Amino acid sequence: MTGHEQYGEDLALYALNALAGDERTTLEKHLATCLECRRELEQLRGDGALLALTTLGPNPPARARARLIETIAKEESAAKIRKSPVEGERKTARSTRSWWGSLGWLATAAMVVLAALLWTENSALKQSLEAMRDQSAQTTREVEDLRKIAATILSPQSQHITVVSMKTPAQPQGKAFYLRNRSSLLFMANNMPVLPAHKAYELWLIPMQGAPVPAGVFKPDARGSATVVNPPLPSNMEAKAFAITIENEGGATAPTMPIIMMGAGE
């Protein structure tokens, strides 16, 4: 047996922090003077760290696994050639220590695996909870929008304004439901003519005083129908009328003449 082989098991236990007593003191003294054993210890520590990290992945590192198996095999070979009574006593002590050290290593590995499983499960639960919160927030927003629409249509204070074509016959038609104390507006149009390319209809709120206020840009579908729901509007503005113009797709800040549809409050 070489001088290094007799420390093989001690190095493995020391790397797992499972070596104590005189054996630990003896090994530390040896490590202070032996560069080869210090390198072996660092390799064992690195392999142990890699194996611990693989509890979060599907495949263990082949290099770390091979080195640990090789270390165990070397130790078994070294143990077989220890024949002196002193070595026999040391073998018995080391076997006992190896047994308890193995138990400690197994317990540590089990704790690492358990912690990894708990961390993974906790992460999945957090993601599910966040998804449920997002869905709940979306549902709450949708319910609130529906509540606003219903209030706008059903409230006795709501202004119902029909917007009709300024030409004869008046085929296109729009209906505005406006609730000023909530700045809530629902506008529905039908029979709207097809627009030129890159153009859109723009709805305007015409107040009792001041300039017209943009109240939403829209394009009708193939049947000429369109809807504008709760566009941004000034707070508590009283509407004298609603009007429609044809603008560029991005909308305008002031109406482009001519006004093609208009309706006053009922």
Secondary structure, 3 states (H helix, E strand, C coil): CCCCHHHHHHHHHHHCCCCCHHHHHHHHHHHHHCHHHHHHHHHHHHHHHHHHHHHHCCCCCHHHHHHHHHHHHHHHHHHHCCCCHHHHHHHHHHHHHHHHHHHHHHHHHHHHHHHHHHHHHHHHHHHHHHHHHHHHHHHHHHHHHHHHHHHHHHCCCCEEEEEEECCCCCCCEEEEEEEHHHCEEEEEEECCCCCCCCEEEEEEEEECCCCCEEEEEECCCCCCCEEEECCCCCCCCCEEEEEEEEEECCCCCCCCCCCCEEEECC
